[in-house]
Amino acid sequence: MTSPQSLAVGLVGAGRMGSFHAETLARRLPGVRLAAIADPAPGAARELASRLDCPVAYTEIGDLLADPEIEAVVIVTPARTHAGLVEAAARAGKAVFCEKPMAVTLDEADRAIAAAREAGVALQVGFNRRFDAGFRAAHEKITAGAVGTPQLLRSLTRDPKLHDPSRIPPWTIFLETLIHDFDALRYLNPGSEPVEVFSMADALVRPDFKDRGLLDTAVVTIRFDNGAIATAEANFEAVYGYDVRGEVKGSEGMLTLGDLRRTHVTAYGPAGAAAECVTYDQDLFHPAYVAELAAFTDSVRSGRTPAVTGEDARAALGMALAAIGSVVTGGAVRVGDVRQSPGYREPAVAR
């Protein structure tokens, strides 16, 4: 039973993003209490818990899930562990917030969704762009008919630097980067679903890692069931900053969204015009990251359906798997047929 005083939340994963979410739970959300942190890396949970005055640190994730005080769990672990942890948390009766992707295969996604449904617990997935002020305003305008019928859509993600290519699993550009864009395109084309995907990808930033399965540059074309055509693109090295943008052109107008400038200041001098750009995701999306956890904890306390559901995560994953299938086969792949596609290799994707 949720306490009327505060919601006790446990965090699983004390890495870079986990640390940010932990600080949000500990310091930024009224009525929420960071009650425990778990991470199997020796000392990781203890160090973060000490810094945030969190009373309990576990090295065994199962111990956190078994803690009767914990009412909700935030999962911020490597992508290929997400689905199993969602299932385990749901079976333990905890509401679940899971960072994207919720799963890396459709079977995993289905099991995670079913576990939350059977346990009667909330399940929200971390597609933060839905909580960004610009993306949210665009969605509301599109829903209200401001651009008429969407015809052309675009979403892009360009990371500022590819730090260590040896640590990036195969297909990451689709499963962990472009999956944001796939969800954003569904969000910006409300009421419609993708039907067909064609994609191209290569190793243009680090061609020396291509034979190890790294693809660092990709463009995906998506056809929706309302006739709209969308493109999603990603690249792992934008030397000018962390670049996330979108565009929707409809029958009655167009919206553009996203701005990587750190401020609205533009400097003009002998070398021309220049502006400082954001180079870090937690700077660009700081308010959105906080807002998504606020929405999750509010849904747990109120019983409302979470803002981004497991079904939303499954839909984005279906697009990602179809894009992988298209790269493998060299042709278009129907999203609904992804399990039958010659490009769908579940064991290889799941590793």
N, C-alpha and C positions, 0 to 999 in steps of 0.2 A: 504494500500500500504506500502510495506516495505521501511523504511527509508534508503537512501544510506549511512547515517552516522552511524547508529547503529540499531540493532534489539532490540525492546523493548519486554522483556520477563517477564511474571508474574509467580510467583511460588505459588502453592497451597499445603500447608502442611509444617509446620515449625518444624517438629520433627527431629530425628537423621539424617535420610538420606536426608530429605528436607533441613536441615541446610547445609549439604555438597554440595548439588546441588546449593543452593543459593549462597554459596561462590564461586563456579565455575562460575556461571553466572555473579557475581559481579566483580570477580577479575582475572579470568583465561582465558577468551575468548575475544580476540580482536574483536571489532565490535559488541559486545553484551552488553546490558544494563539491569540490574535487575531493572525493573520499579515498581514492586509492589509485595507484599507478602500477602497471605490470609491464615488464619487459624481460625477456630471457637473457639479454646481454648482461654480464656481471656488472653490477653497480649502476647500471643506467637508470633504472627506476628509482633507486635510492637517491641518486644525485639530483634528479629532477624533483622528486618529492621534497627533498630538503630545501631546495631553492624556493619552492612554492608553498612551503608549510603544509604539505599534504601529509596526513598522519600515517599512511600505510603504503609500503612498497613491496611488491611481489616480484620474484623471478619466475614463478610458475603462473602462467595465465589462468590455468584452471583454478588456482586458489582465489584469484580475483572474482572469477565467475561464480564461485561457490560462496562468496562473501554475502551473507544475508542482508547486510546494510546497503549494498549497491543496488540501485533501482534502474539505472541505465548505464550503457557502456558505449564508449567512443572508440572505434577501432581504427588505428593508424599504423598498420604494419605493412610489410611488403605485399604487393598486389596479389600474388598467388596464394596467400594465406587468408585472404579476406572471406571467401565464401564459407570455409570451414569454421572460422571464428564467428561469423554471423549465425550459423546453425547452432553452434555451441552456446552462444550467448542467449539466443532465443529459447533453447531448451532449458536454460537456467532461469528463464522467466524475466530476463532483462530486456528493456527497450534498447534498440540498437541504432547508433549512427555509425555508418561505415564509409570511410574514404573511397573514392572511385579507384578502379572499377570494383563493383561489388563482387564480380566473379570474372573469370577468364574463359569459361565455357558456358554454353546455354544450359547444360545439365546442372552445373553448379548453381547457376542463377535460379533455376527452377527449385532446387532443393532449399536454397536460402530463403526464397520467397515463401515456400510452403512451410518452412520451420517457423517463420515469424507469424504467419497466418494461423497455424495450428496452436501456437503458444498464446496468441492474442496480444502480441506486443507490437509496438511501433517499430518501423524500419524506415530509416531515411538514409539517402546516399549523398555523398559530398560533391554535388555538381554546383560549385560556388557561383558560377556566372548567373544563375537564376536569382541570386541575392545581390548582385551588383546593381547599383542604382540605374546605370545606363541600360543594361540588358533588361532589367525589370520594366523600366519606362517604355522601352521599345516594344516589349511583349504586350503591355497594356494598350499601347496605341494601336498595334496591329489587331489585337482582339476587338478593339472599338471600331475598327474599319478605317483607320487613318490613312492607310496606303492602299485601300481597296483589296483586291485579291492578290496575294503574294505570287510573284512570277519568277524572280531571280533572288537567290539568297547566297550569302557568303559568310564564312566564319574562318578565322585563321589563328594559329598559335605559333609564334616563333620564340623559342627559348633563347636567352642571351648567350649561353655558352655550353658546349658539350664537354663536361669536365673529365669523366673517366669512362670511355666507351666500353671498356672491358667489363664493366659492372651492369651493363644494360641488357636485359633479356631480349631474345628475338621477339619481334612484332610489337615492341614497346610503343613505337610511334603511333600505332593504331589503338592498342589496348589501354594505354595510360595517358597519351597526349591528345590525339584526335578524338578520343572518346568524349572529351569536353566539348569539342566542336560539334560532334554528332548530337549530343544532348542539346546544345545551344540551338542548332538548326531546327530540331523538333519544337523547342520552346518558342522560337521565332516564327514558326509556321503552325500555329495552334489548330488542333483538330485534324491535322493531316499526319499520315505516316509514310515512311520511306518504302518504296517498292523495289528499287533497283539501284545497284552501286557499280561504278567502274573506277578503278584506282590505278595510279602509277606511283612507284616509289623507288628510291635509289640511295646510295651512300655517296653524297656529294660533299659533305663536311669532312668525313673520315673515310675515304674510299678504301683505305688499308684495312678497315674492319668489315668490309662487305662480306668477305668469305667466312666470317664468323657469325653472320646472320644479322648484323646491324644495318638497319635502314634509317637514315637520319633526315630524309626529305621526302614528302609525299603530297600528292594532290588527289582528291577524291571527288567524283561527281555523283550526285544523288538525285534520283527522280522520285518525287512524292506523289501520293495518290490524288492530290488536287491539281496535278499538272505542273507544279512548281519544280524548277531545276535549281539545285544548290551545289556549291563547291565548298570543300573544306580543305585547308592546306596546313602543313606543319613543317617546321625546319628546326633543327637543334642548334643553330648558331646564327643569331642576329646580333651583330657586333654593336649595334646602336642601342639595344635595350630589350626589355621583355615586352613583346608586341602581341597584343590580343585585340582583335577588332571584329566587327560584324557589319553586314549590310543587308537590307531587305528592300528590293524594288518591287512595287506592286502596280496594279492598274491605275491607282490614283496618286501615286507619289513614291517617295523613297525615304528610308531612314538609314543613317550611318551611326555606328556606335563604337566606342572604344577610343582611348587616348593614352598613349604611353608617356606623355610629358609629365615630369615630376610636378611642375607648377604651370600656371598659365603665362609665365614670363618668357618672352622671346627677346634674345639679345641681338642687336644689330651692330655690326662693326665692319672693319676693312675686309674681313674674310667672308662676310655675308651674314645671314641670319642663323641663329642657333638656339636650341632649347635643351635643357637637361631632361634626360629620359629615365624612367624607372627601369631598373635592371633586376628586380627581385619580385617574385610572385606575392610574397607576403606584404610587400609595400603596395603593389598595384591593387590587390584584392583584400587588403586588411579589413575594411568594413564588411565585405561580403563574407569572409571567413567567420567573423564574429556573428553576423546575422544568421548564417545557416545553423550555427549551434544554438543561437537564441530561439530560432524557429523549431528546432528539434526538441529542446527542453520544454518549450511551451506546449508542443503537441503531446509530450508525455504527460504533462500535468493536466492538460485540458481534455485529452482523449481525442483530439482532432486528428484527421489523417495527415501524415507528414507531407511537407511541401514537395519533396522529391522522393517518390516511392521506389520500391524494388522493381516494380514493373517498368518505371522510367529507366532504371539502370539496365534492365534486360533489353529494352528496345535499343538503347545506345550500343550495348554489346553486340546485338544482332547486326547493327550497321558496321561495327568494327570487324566482326568475323567475315561479313560479306566483302569488306574491303580487302582483307587478307586473302580471301578466296580469289578475288579479282587479280591481285598481284601474282598469285601462284599460277592461275590459268591464263592470264592475259586477256580475259574477256569480262563482260558484264555479269554480275551475279544478282539474282533476285533475292531480296532480303528474307522473304518467307521460306526460301528453299536452301538456306545456308547449310543446314545439316546434310543435304543431298549434294551440295556443291563439291566438285572434285578438289577444290582448294581448301575444303574444311578438313583439317587434320587435328582432331581434338587433343591427342596425347602430346603432339609437338607444341601446340599453343599452351597447354597447361603446365609444361615444365617450367 
